[in-house]
Amino acid sequence: MNPYEVQIRDRARIHTVYKLRDGTRVPSVTEVLDELAKPYLVDWAWKLGTEGINYKDIQEQYSNVGTLAHAMIHAYIKKKEILEVTGYSNPVFSLANMASLSFLAWEKDYKVVILQSEMPLVSGILKYGGTLDLLASINGKVTLVDFKTGPLIYPVHFVQLAGYQHLVSVNFPDINIERFMIVNLDRNETGYTVKTKHSLLNEWKRFLAALQICKLRKEIEK
């Protein structure tokens, strides 16, 4: 059992739907990023294939690890005594629990002051939505943080943060984000890896290009 939850008893696999005020559904940051090539995933799938492993099975397991780890972290931040989840295998729970312990280690080492957690936002200007993992003050700097539970940190992860930065800026114009941080939470042992940037201008250009392609694709597929 993880150190800050009393009970885990029911799983709600809910995917957030993002809509404008008039009810129009808009793509998520994750959907936008799906338009970008991710060669590291191709290499990973190929390697598994040579070992006779169906990458889709492993991908689903690791996706569940990330989902559950994020739920554990958010429950801890919100001081919930019961996290309602079920349907996860013991291996998935064990890996997610270790990732949550890695979060606790990071939080302690970086002296994190949490401002917002798991906050869904929509941009009426560019018509997309997303849920940022964490907005925090770290060493006196307002920092936009995204948590990962995979093996490595990749450049596309900062493209994701660029998408979230715009969502924060249009919904909270008084907030000045000073730093962007990817925290890779180790799921095998307690530990973490951190990468930071202070500007995401190029990442933002890449996100905008992917957003345009995403919208064009949806128009074509109507």
Summary of the structure (lengths in Angstrom):
residues: 222
radius of gyration: 17.8
end to end distance: 46.6
largest distance: 52.5
contacts: 637
relative contact order: 0.16
helix: 44%
strand: 24%
